[in-house]
């Protein structure tokens, strides 16, 4: 078997080479705001998990993807909790104050959910993420800030479970009863399966899934390793640590541009971009009889194979729709695996698959199935959406603002030092003292000076009174300001309550509208399904209608052909009737004429006999009979037909047949229907012959010889019959051909048309000759009686008859 793929890697390929060819383009798309999906597919034990995770000292695709992401966006990451994911697969941007409060709340928790980047790395997986390549993506938008969120789920028995959920979770599956439900006990609390929903951006997501914000490769891989320990692993005969579930590690990257000053993140929803990269480690694909699974393991294997079969079915339907232009429904909902990644197959991201093949001879059949499916997936083309431009500032704005602030501080230092905010924030009393007039000189140069101290006391008393007045006034202003603030706060609270009530009402209305929308969507889907069924039914009916119309047209054409054949046959039969009628009329006329001629011949014969008898009886015996002269015959000519029928009073003679020289061969006796029987004595006869009225290939195939009976009118008015004979032989094309070899002519002649036998040259024959010919009356009577009609001899002439 031969299969072709876009890239084939050997057994000694390095993880870095595999990452550069397969996964790095997906990471680049992720940073540029596009989605990606990567599968590892193959038989159990073929190296899927090793390809995805790697081994100590040589990390796989997942740690290398994380390392590339953080190497690229490291200096441009936003502070924690600036980006906040909502529950509808969207992202919001918080201000710095709200993010600070979130961080303080997290720091106040006894056990932080998110691992800190300063904590010591777990030595169990430290070697896997110690990637020394420092790979990074070029052309990162420096005007944006980024945040990375990771989540880890597994699809087990067609249920979705959150591997990062902080709940009592047992890696050993509980016992199942006869109803296929887990047996509940006090020590075990089964995890709650999650539900798939469609978000506001029409993308599928897992509701209630834990999504952790991470700031480094170590944090992200620690989250992955924590979920990896909760994966369902059961021993099979093929692999001691075979995974019985599909694991999905989702990396979400949120990015938004900074404002014009380069200090704060823009909070407009349309400026926020959320891209996603899903790394999927599929469960093993093999036949259950090889895993030696029993009970729950057998049930798990069946569900795994069912989900992989649904994935194959979706790919095949997509390929069929694209190749043949059909619009079949793709069964995404038949499995959670295909339903979760429905958007990728509809064109919302790039999809790549790594096929892992084990060269073991035992895995030959499963490997063929895997490679056949993987090769077929390359024929599916997914339409990519138009790239959405990332809204950012002019390139270099952030660094220009930072350079401006540095230059401003440098100028302030040159003019007198930087502005100290602590000295600026003076107390109110100091401000008031600075507004008082300056005190008089308080130096006592003379002991008897009585003016300096009283002036100083008076100035201080005035300052004290002024201070008291200003303090009272300030207190009144503060009180009035507090009152105003309280009133403003109360009005704000009332407005907030009013707004909250309005919001609750709007939320109720929105909830009702959502329910109505869901109901309408369900109704729409039902109607679409009904419409599809009706369209299919209409198509079937139209096809039946077209078939019936074609059948009706064919029947009509057949009836028209039959009617035209009938008309032609009637015309032909009518012509044959007319022809046959004319033929029989002519035949009747000919027979009547022949009969008349026959009767005339009979009458003439009788007259001749009577005359001869009369002459014999009346003449004396001593006289010799005289031979009648030819002049007497000429004087009394008898009118005869051109071709008198050879009929006499003699008894009928049985027709004799001439036997053909090739009697042992098989003949085709072709006698046309217009053949007339001549009723002659010698008739051609071939035994074991096939008599036909028209020559056919079927008859020729059975015989060796061919004979055609042809009749035509000769020049003397008699019917001339020709027997045309030939040999039959086979042709190369499988047909029969005739080669004519002989023509035999049969012709009947009228006796009257022949010349009479000439009389002897001697007019005076000797008496002995006359006596020898004509002896007595008895001899002459016998000769006269046996003379046939139509003989060339007249009465009394010598002929072929023998005397009695």
SEGU-428329 format. One record per residue (C-alpha): y, x, z; residue in one letter. Coordinates in steps of 0.001 Angstrom, whole numbers, plus 500000, padded with zeros to 6 digits. Example, Ala and Ser with C-alpha at 12.3 -4.5 7.8 and 13.67 -1.06 7.14 Angstrom:
495500512300507800A 498940513670507140S 
REM end
This chain:
500000500000500000X 503533501186499240X 506709499963500930X 510303501023500331X 513047501235502972X 516620502478503067X 515692505428505298X 512394506869506538X 512212509196509571X 509315511443510425X 507540511906513718X 509643514952514668X 513052513423513998X 515687514043516696X 517353511176518544X 520784512393517407X 519841512213513712X 518480508695514170X 521648507681516033X 523987509130513391X 522270507263510552X 521483503905512195X 523608503188515281X 526854505131514841X 528146502851512026X 527584499864514327X 529603501571517113X 532436502253514671X 532428498587513642X 532488497587517335X 535637499654518020X 537234498255514850X 536684494675516034X 533409493794514236X 530062492594515559X 526708494326515239X 523015493680515948X 520240496302516191X 516510495456516463X 513552497676517264X 510411496049515834X 506782497098515738X 503353497018517331X 502886497689521035X 502871501419521709X 504687502362518493X 507774503723520307X 510290500848520368X 511438501357523973X 511445505136523564X 513688504783520502X 516080502476522351X 516161504168525798X 514999507720525193X 513367510144527572X 514661512533530260X 516674515228528593X 516908513358525283X 518684510011525442X 517930507229522989X 520168504944520990X 521515502951523952X 522927505831526068X 524297507489522933X 526082504275521918X 527662504033525392X 528648507680525379X 530280507389521939X 532229504294522986X 533679505861526151X 534383509189524426X 536443507288521838X 538413504878524070X 538495506963527258X 542263507675527452X 543132504163526215X 541212502053528728X 543036499315530594X 542955499046534363X 540127497087535864X 540498493264535749X 543380493343533247X 540937491758530773X 539011488845532262X 536147487057530493X 536122483268530753X 533068481023530869X 533347480025527206X 532666483380525556X 536372484183525389X 538698486713527048X 542076486437528769X 544691489039529741X 546070489069533304X 549330490578534428X 549370493735536555X 549905491791539796X 546888489493539287X 544760492473538299X 545901494317541450X 544956491350543623X 541520491212541948X 541005494917542634X 542052494523546289X 539659491615546692X 536845493686545167X 537631496659547428X 537547494365550461X 533956493301549662X 531285495029551764X 529054495872548797X 530843496175545452X 529086494566542524X 530452497000539998X 529283500587540504X 532060503071541108X 532503505960538734X 532865508429541665X 529466507631543138X 526625510040542707X 524418509338539659X 520859508252540277X 518672511277539444X 516081508902537960X 518147508428534827X 520728511208535091X 518997513270532383X 519027510388529910X 522829510030529833X 523613513729529966X 524481513840526279X 526118517128525297X 527069516087521759X 530401514471522780X 530264512230519730X 533296510026519174X 534696507638516600X 537618508660514470X 540627506437513684X 540832504666517057X 543942502481517341X 546005504281520008X 548406501350520445X 545673499160521942X 544075499126525356X 540345498573525745X 537847497273528277X 534057497353528091X 531791494609529492X 528011494812529571X 525326492210530233X 521529492395530199X 519211489462529567X 515565488981528695X 513778486263526747X 510467485568528449X 508165482660527515X 511044481290525398X 513302481169528495X 516428483271529044X 516859485119532360X 519783487208533608X 518568490632534703X 521870491419536499X 521924488275538621X 522261489037542362X 519441486795543563X 515964487286545011X 513975488412542023X 510326489358541944X 508982491493539131X 505559489876539513X 505328486482537901X 504149483685540249X 500908481819539770X 500879478867537379X 499139475564538040X 497422473279535556X 500746471735534517X 502117475110533380X 504710475144536160X 505075477887538794X 503599477290542219X 506494477288544658X 506070478930548036X 508408479927550783X 508450483622549920X 509260483359546235X 512261481717544577X 511854481725540781X 514958482690538864X 516911480024537068X 516729480163533297X 520000480199531376X 521191477867528645X 522461478745525176X 525725477174524100X 528214477435521270X 531614478796522277X 535110478002521074X 534773480593518320X 531515478893517154X 529420481802518430X 526297481414520555X 526389482779524105X 524418482549527361X 526177480417529959X 526458481810533487X 525380485291532427X 526624488177534600X 529043490394532674X 530096493613534394X 533213495592533487X 532409499293533264X 534654502305532879X 532228505118532080X 528865505868530547X 527348506436533975X 528450503001535238X 527154501242532141X 523765502966532167X 523398502356535898X 523876498634535231X 521266498853532449X 518806500696534689X 519253498133537442X 518268495368535027X 515502497466533478X 513661497488536797X 513510493679536711X 511951493424533249X 508589491749533029X 505946494376532368X 502219493629532336X 499273495857531517X 497350495236528290X 494544497069526563X 496972498516523999X 499607499888526364X 499545500446530114X 503239499607530405X 503534496975527697X 506623494795527895X 505930491090527592X 509511489984526916X 512393490593524512X 515285492459526150X 518876492134524915X 521577494561526118X 524999493234525071X 528102495452524924X 531402493575524586X 534627495401523783X 537946493621524471X 541121495089523014X 544749494002522831X 547995495755521804X 550718496898524183X 554244495482524127X 557221497217522528X 557852499338525647X 554245500453525745X 553868499442529430X 552223495999529537X 549485494301527507X 550434491417525239X 548973488232526686X 549004486085523524X 545539484745522785X 545722485456519063X 546362489175519681X 543180489673521730X 540060490870519864X 536559490611521332X 533736492386519478X 530074492570520452X 527144494947519899X 523648493644520773X 520769496100521242X 517444494237521127X 514079495693522167X 511515493204520815X 508145492669522450X 505026494047520793X 503625492278517747X 499822492363517681X 496802490096517573X 495656488684520899X 492016489664520375X 493017493343520488X 495052493053523697X 492051491594525598X 494531489235527252X 493332486348529365X 495010483507531186X 498761483996531613X 498735487183529514X 497185485237526636X 499816482529526978X 502593485160526972X 501189486814523847X 501057483463522059X 504699482708522843X 505770486237521799X 503971485909518468X 505499482440518036X 509049483774518524X 508437486653516090X 506939484212513603X 510089482066513897X 512169485169513177X 510077485792510057X 510400482153509000X 514207482255509321X 514369485426507222X 512052483925504578X 514085480698504350X 517329482688504025X 515722484803501290X 514414481701499467X 517818479982499650X 519499483047498165X 516931483744495432X 516302480194494197X 519616478520495071X 518028476008497453X 519648474634500595X 516786474475503067X 517578474211506763X 516976477495508586X 514930476772511760X 517090478780514195X 516466476353517082X 512704476843517052X 513094479969519207X 515675481224521701X 515612484631520010X 516746483330516623X 519072480716518130X 520955483381520124X 521621485501517020X 522244482615514622X 525817483783513927X 524671487230512792X 522405485725510118X 525259483433509032X 527501486423508351X 529298487152511653X 528167490764511879X 526047493570510537X 522290493440511229X 520006496494511239X 516323496840512081X 514341499919513120X 510641499569512288X 508409501658514553X 504965502461513119X 502038503976515014X 499723506030512724X 496641504930514683X 493868503553512482X 493380500637514910X 496934499409514197X 496476499413510420X 496456495639509867X 499359494954512278X 501390497819510781X 500939496361507287X 502259493001508488X 505217494665510227X 506209496724507180X 505758493780504815X 508126491679506909X 510623494513507333X 510659495197503592X 511278491513502871X 514279491417505238X 516075493960503020X 516283491332500262X 518419489008502423X 522125489417501752X 524520488080504402X 528058487232503366X 530495489202505497X 533671487554506805X 537074488871505845X 538189491607508221X 540745490336510718X 543678492762511025X 544218494033514563X 547768493253515652X 549310496417517086X 552590498220517145X 553817500930514895X 551538503964515213X 552829506430517827X 554960503891519753X 553198504564523045X 553774508315522880X 557375507897521775X 558113505669524802X 556460508169527130X 558515511000525611X 561678508902526050X 560985508387529766X 560323512084530253X 563572512979528484X 565504510441530592X 564223511889533861X 565077515375532628X 568673514323531839X 569043512739535309X 567855515935536935X 570468517885534977X 573247515531536125X 572433515604539828X 568845515035540420X 566619512095539870X 567525508786541327X 565786508361544655X 564784504771545069X 564313505172548819X 568012506110549334X 569064503248547100X 567269500708549223X 569725500838552194X 569949498326554943X 572444495516554954X 574253496931558018X 574869500232556307X 576339498412553325X 578616496475555648X 579747499646557454X 580546501287554185X 582858498386553297X 584942498794556537X 588214500815556554X 587908504390557774X 588302505130561505X 591432507018562711X 591237510569563871X 589548510824567262X 590351514420568156X 592070514899571636X 594290517948571432X 596340517120574503X 595197515874577852X 598177513624578108X 597591512019574710X 597655508276575337X 597762507060571709X 594568508376570117X 592095506625572399X 593892503234572383X 594093503387568566X 590428504253568367X 589530501447570794X 591618498995568814X 590014500073565493X 586560499777566985X 587349496341568413X 588593495211565011X 585526496656563350X 583342494907565918X 585055491568565328X 584864492018561576X 581231492966561846X 580555489923564006X 582352487663561537X 580480489201558616X 577207488983560483X 577778485311561277X 578758484696557703X 575734486630556494X 573499484683558860X 574928481423557568X 574381482588554000X 570872483677554845X 570205480320556477X 571624478425553541X 569678480645551183X 566486480032553169X 567189476328553030X 567712476525549343X 564509478534548984X 562609475971551048X 563992473168548972X 563170475071545837X 559693475809547157X 559155472176548102X 560341471081544681X 558094473685543116X 555185472498545239X 555864468897544280X 556134469905540658X 552938471910540988X 551202468931542550X 552550466725539797X 551505469235537185X 548131469649538876X 547634465894538789X 548652465805535181X 546342468724534495X 543455466983536221X 544159463871534197X 544341465939531044X 541144467729532009X 539445464374532517X 540763463250529155X 539618466526527612X 536206466178529270X 535941462644527941X 537036463826524533X 534494466640524703X 531759464181525568X 532924461940522764X 533057464959520483X 529532465967521449X 528372462409520875X 530086462359517497X 528607465750516652X 525138464499517531X 525806461372515511X 527102463499512657X 523996465679512751X 521815462563512799X 523717461120509858X 523516464448508036X 519777464469508599X 519530460883507326X 521719461760504355X 519475464717503594X 516395462493503774X 518086459913501530X 519097462619499084X 515534463878498955X 514282460294498490X 516866459697495763X 515793462937494090X 512156461811494196X 513093458411492774X 515197460000490046X 512317462278489160X 509973459270489020X 512534457422486895X 512792460341484483X 508997460576484273X 508701456829483633X 511439456982481002X 509679459857479291X 506385457966479458X 508081454837478079X 509609456831475236X 506262458446474449X 504565455012474501X 507274453584472237X 506905456485469820X 503150456025469884X 503514452300469171X 505908453066466313X 503463455598464903X 500628453081465216X 502744450397463521X 503636452778460669X 499960453834460398X 499004450161460316X 501513449453457552X 500293452447455568X 496679451361456087X 497483447820454979X 499231449149451890X 496321451472451230X 493756448691451725X 495769446397449502X 495828449083446814X 492116449660447275X 491482445911446985X 493519445741443776X 491802448829442426X 488359447551443398X 489120444147441865X 490189445710438567X 487184448015438672X 484727445167439198X 486430443071436526X 485974445938434079X 482396446419435283X 481660442718434838X 483140442762431342X 481048445845430510X 477892444247431871X 478530441003430017X 479065442941426805X 475908444956427476X 473978441755428156X 475212440166424953X 474226443299423023X 470815443224424654X 470276439628423695X 471363440340420125X 468893443251419989X 466138441016421258X 466931438397418645X 467003441070415923X 463670442477417065X 462124439035417013X 463530438359413550X 462149441673412319X 458724440968413758X 458640437550412223X 459647438910408841X 456984441616409007X 454309439150410060X 455356436803407298X 455209439581404739X 451811440743405912X 450332437285405938X 451727436157402602X 450980439281400502X 447506439611398801X 445029441992400356X 444300444046397168X 447853444995396789X 449113448033398482X 451969447583400855X 455160448752399502X 457483450813401594X 460756449082401976X 463550450831400280X 466610452195401990X 468803450100399682X 467373446982401273X 468204448248404688X 471687449051403573X 472125445623402126X 471336443974405402X 473082445994408133X 472804444759411683X 475839444886413937X 475056446903417066X 477002448123420092X 478138451682420337X 475851452345423298X 473108449720423495X 471148449643426672X 467650450952426235X 465977447678427156X 462715446443425635X 460107443841426281X 457819446556427585X 457091446607431305X 459728448461433399X 459200452140433706X 459542453708437217X 462359456183437386X 461275459769437668X 463199462318439637X 463607465915438772X 462911468200441684X 465516470897442241X 464427474500442000X 465835475231445500X 464163472350447288X 463584474356450442X 467320474732451090X 469704472275452711X 472115470556450306X 475312468543450597X 475136465735447979X 478776464821447377X 478977461486445547X 482493460009445400X 482829456279446034X 483886455767442371X 480411456959441142X 478638454512438818X 474823454403438625X 473695455172435043X 470154453847435655X 468616456467433418X 464992457477433622X 465581461090434714X 467627461080437910X 468568464298439834X 467064464208443315X 467303466757446146X 465150466078449228X 466584466470452769X 470143466332451432X 473196465041453340X 474884462435451147X 478611462169451785X 481466460313450080X 483976463039450981X 483288466707451757X 483753467562455479X 483571470812457441X 480956469311459745X 478581468593456857X 479216471940455166X 478456473809458411X 474891472389458411X 473954473231454793X 473574476185452454X 474120474508449039X 476668472091447668X 476401469638444737X 479263467467443416X 478477464541441076X 481354464104438603X 481561461376435926X 483919461154432994X 484144459357429642X 482944461462426724X 484502461475423249X 481882459071421874X 482597456507424553X 479546457213426706X 479548458166430427X 478988461894430937X 477712463041434367X 478199466626435541X 476399468154438523X 478593470983439842X 476540473239442159X 477627476033444472X 476791478161447558X 478286477524451015X 479318480528453126X 481343481051456322X 484830482507456311X 486358484996458772X 488585482268460246X 485548480257461324X 485706477711458461X 483459476987455423X 484027477896451776X 482150476939448544X 481581479281445604X 480567477339442475X 477695478908440537X 476302476312438029X 477288473154436134X 474540470772434872X 475569468089432344X 473694464739432038X 474628462644428990X 473043459545427450X 473254458874423715X 472879455661421733X 469903455551419389X 472026453937416642X 474330456851416653X 471596459272415518X 470928460008411853X 467846458376410393X 464918460560409466X 465257461409405810X 462640460030403373X 460259462396401572X 461852464326398731X 459146463220396409X 459922459626395383X 456435459138394204X 454103460225396925X 450538460544396144X 448342457514396637X 446145459331399157X 449063459846401478X 450055456210401221X 446570455128401814X 446241457386404794X 449402455965406351X 449004452328405484X 445386451405405486X 444987447774406451X 446754444755407905X 445505445448411432X 447079448903411517X 450386447684410226X 450452444770412727X 449820447104415601X 452625449378414422X 454983446433414045X 454126444982417450X 454654448271419365X 457957449209417673X 460648449407420340X 464128448132419973X 466624450720419018X 464153452912417141X 465525455019414290X 462860453682411953X 463087450409410217X 460178447958409806X 457215449622408235X 458426453194408742X 456418455947410420X 457291456731414034X 455928458279417188X 453666455338418114X 449959456036417859X 447768453430416106X 445181451641418110X 
REM end
